[in-house]
Amino acid sequence: MITTGVDGPIGLIALDRHERRNALDVEHCRELRAAVAELVDARSRVLVLTGEGSTFCAGADLDGVHGADFRAELGAAVRAVLTAPVPVLAAVNGPAVGAGAQLALAADLRVAAPESFFAVPTARNGLAVDLWTVRRLEALAGGGAARSLLLAGGRLDAAAAVRCGLVDRLGDREAALGWAREIAELAPLSLRYAKLALNAAETGEPETELERAYEACWSSEDAAEASRARAERRAPAFRGR
């Protein structure tokens, strides 16, 4: 089951499948994609993705990963996180393995509990991850860490993940939610443009869309609000328009 909740401007998505350590199958990939769309439609300014219990996501449910359907649905779920028009923060509360690591990679920011770790054990299972995952892992964690995970079946603990840049902060779910609340106070149109620009090479975002998002920031009511707030020596109240 994928559960959702709303805490003011924060949308919370939780992988909640205790009996399988939050492993993903076709159905749960579809539910995850629907949850992202639901919370975006509800005007959440930041999404927090986490796991219930002691595991973030143990990866793919190996009883059902050998068909093309699973690969397609996992890819769609990862892309839903990657292309959500708001920042997505992964609160990695425990092991993030295989598909779980892919979801964490797709998020914009990562907060990891000290006991968590990342692993991509495809070589132990005779499987493979797509090229996007390999490149994203290398870009975020560096070539050495990526090779250790992919070629040696290694694990990257939370502290090492912070040192190499894969994880932004150590902390629990409450720490992640606290950071999400800070981000939710920032200008939504600016955040949307920044995310589009940062991910453009991976998503194939048309240059015209980037230009429109850029111009929208400069002509927005939020830009005028920021100017007024500076003059009045107060915090701006951004509305995303």
Protein Blocks (a to p, Z undefined) as FASTA:
>chain_A
ZZdddehjaccdddddfknoopacfklmmmmmmmmmmmmmnopabdcdddehjbfbgcja
fklmmbfklmmmmmmmmmmmmmocbdcddddfbdcehjlmmmmmmpmbdcddfkbccddf
klmnopacdfklmmmmmmmnojklmmmmmmnopacdfklmmmnomambgcdfklmmmmmm
mmmmpcfklmmmmmmmmmmmmnopafklmmmmmmmmmmpmklmmmmmmmmnopadddehZ
Z
